[in-house]
Structure formats: structure tokens, C-alpha cells
Amino acid sequence: MRTLLMNLTVAAVASGLVATPALAGPSIDRKPGASSIAEIVAASPDHTVLELAVGLAGLGGVLSDPDVRLTVFAPTDAAFAKVAGELGFASVTDLANYLVAQGLLDEVLLYHVTPGRRFSNSVVNRNNPKAIETLLLGQYVTATPKGTLVDGSTDTSDAAITAPNISASNGVVHVIDNVLVP
């Protein structure tokens, strides 16, 4: 199922069936970066858990693919530790093992990705909340005018965008301070 979902998503993005929103705003450098999303995550000392989760889910290839444009909301290691503690797990490793065993890891990761290169001005509307479609089919997060992503599950899982607009060769990374829960 995961392979089918990823293949459909990759095909839709690569073929242009999923539109990339128009980007505006003079303060954002929209040029592709030198590194892929996967390389940015791997190089970050604050994203070792995300890198591990991407590897466990087998999504590293998609996040490295130069023909696929994606935007990733990347939770930090501290965000994963916070959610592990809130859910009663002794460690992030225990949380990861649980997600894998329950078949939920892919869902959690796909919930942090949206199609296209979406810089902050395309994600956050300064006046109104905005629904952002994720790669978890049929699921959306809401971006508030203050730059907080609301997943609808609980207030404790809202995530602030703490480092926006990290341009990758195949998309954009926005660092967030919490794990979004589908």
C-alpha cells in the first residue's frame, strides 16, 4: 500500500497533475538549493530521528529524487522526544518501534509532506487560516496566520514553524517544533 501511494504521489507531482502554487514575495530566494531534502535532513544535527524514521519507512529515495518537488515540515529531535514522553514511551526509539509495529510510521511521515515547492508565503496566509493538503491522502493541516500548523487532534500537537524556507534542490524544508499527528 505504501509503495502504491508513494508511486502515485511521485507520478502526480512529476507529471504536473499536482500544481505548485504561485509564489510571491521579494524576500524569499526561490532558487533551488544544492542539496536534496534527504541531504538537508541528514546533515542536520537536530533531525537525526527524522532521518532514522525516513530510513525505516524507505522514503529516502523519494526525498532525494530530483524530479519530485516536495515541501517537508521537519520535526526536530526535541519534538520527537516531547511526543514520545507525552505518549508514555521511555524513549524515541520505543516510539519509533511502536509506529513501525502498528504500521503508522508512513502515515505520520506523509502527514508532514505536501506536494510542490511551498515557501512560507504559500503556506501561511497572514489574514486567515489556510488548509494545507498533505501526502497522507485526504488529510490536511491548517496553517494559522501566526505560522503555527494545527493538525486538529489536540492543542498539544500544534507545531510552530521555527526555521522556514530552507531551499532544497527538490523542494523546501520548514523546521517545526512538534510532531503533527494525523
N, C-alpha and C positions, 0 to 999 in steps of 0.2 A: 504494500500500500504506500509506504513512504517513498519507494523508488518511483512508483507511478506518479505520485503527487509532485515530486521534485522534477521528473521529466516533463510533466505537463506545464509546470511553472516555468521551467527553463525554456521550453518551446514557445510559450506565450510571450515571455519577455523578449526572447531573441527575435521572434517574428514581428514584433511591434504590436501584437494584439493587446498588450497592456501598455497603455500610454504613459509616458513620463510627463509629469505636469510641467507647465511653463514655469521657469524660474525667473524671478525678478529681484532687484536689489543690488546696488553697486558695491556693497561692502563684502560680498561673497565671491571668492575666487572659485569659479565653476570648472576650472581646468582639471582634468583627471590627474590624480596623484601618480607617483611612480610605483607604489606598492598596491597589491590587491587587498581586499578586505581581510582575507585569511592572513596575509603577511602582516598587516597592521595589528590584528588581534594577537598574533604570535609574538610580535616584537614588544608588545605592551606588558610591563611588569604587573599591571593591575588587572589583567584579563587572562590569567593562567587557567582559571576554572572554565571560563567560556571557551578557551582554546581546547581544553580537555573534552568538554561537552560536545563541541563541534566534531572533534575526532571520533568520539564514541558513537555519534549519530551518523558518521560518514558523510558529513556535509562540507568538508574541507575543499573538495573539488569544485563544488558549486560556488563557494565563496572566493575561489581563485580564478574562475572561468572569465577570461577577458571578453567573452561575447554576451555575458549576462550582467545587467545593471540592477543592483540591489541597494537598498538602504537598510542598515543594521542598527538597531538600538542595542548597544552593547553594555550589559550589566557588568559592574566591576566585581572583583573577588570579594570585596566587603559586602556588596549587595547579595551575593550568593550565600555568604556566611550569615548575614542577617536573616534571610528567608529560611535557611537551614535551622537556625536557632528558634525562629518563630514557629516552625512546624514540628519542633521537638526532636530534631536529628542531632546526634552528637557531633557530627562533622559534615562538611560539604561533600566529602566522599560518600558518606552514608546517604545523603540526599540524592546524589548522582546515581548511586546503585539502585535506590528506590525508583527513581524516574525511569531508569532503563528497565528494571524488572516489571514495572507497570505499563511499559510501552508509552510513557508520557514525555520522554526526553525530546523527541522530534516535535511534538506539539508545542512544548514550551519554547524551543528554539525558533520554530517557524512563526510563532506569535511575536517574535522580536524582529521580524524582517518584513519589509514592504517592497513591492516592485518599483524599479526605477531609481534614478539618482535624485533623492529628495533632500535638498538642503533645508535648513531650519525655517526659512521663509516660506517653504512649500509645505512644511509640516505644521507650523504654528500660525494660526490666524490671530492677529493682535486684538481683534474685537470679539470673536465668537469661538466657542469650542469647535473642533474640527475632527470628524471621524477619519481615521487612517486605516485603510484596508491592510491586513497582514497576509502573509503567505499561508497562514493556517486558514484554510478555506472557510469563508463565511464569518470570519472573526475580525473585529475591529478594535482598535484602541482609540481613545479620544484624547486629542492634544488640547490643552487649555491655553488661553491667551498668555498665561504666565510660563509656558514651556513645560508643563507637567503632563505626563502621559497617564491617563486613567484607564484601567482595564476593566472596571465595572465589578470586580469581585469584592474587594474591600478597600477602604481608605488606606490601609497599611501597605498595600501593594502599589500605590501610585508611585511613579518614578519621575524625578526631575532630570532634565537634560543638563548635564554638568559640563560637558565639553562637546559643543556642536560642530558640525561641518568639517569633519576630518575627511578630506577628499582622497578616495582610493582610485586605482586605475579602472575598477569595475563598479564603482558606486560611492556611497557615502557612509561614514560611521558617525553615530552620535552616542557618546558615552552617557549612560544613565546610572542613577544611584540606587536602583531597586530592580528586582526581577518581576517582570509582568506575569500575571497568572491568567491563563485562558479560561 
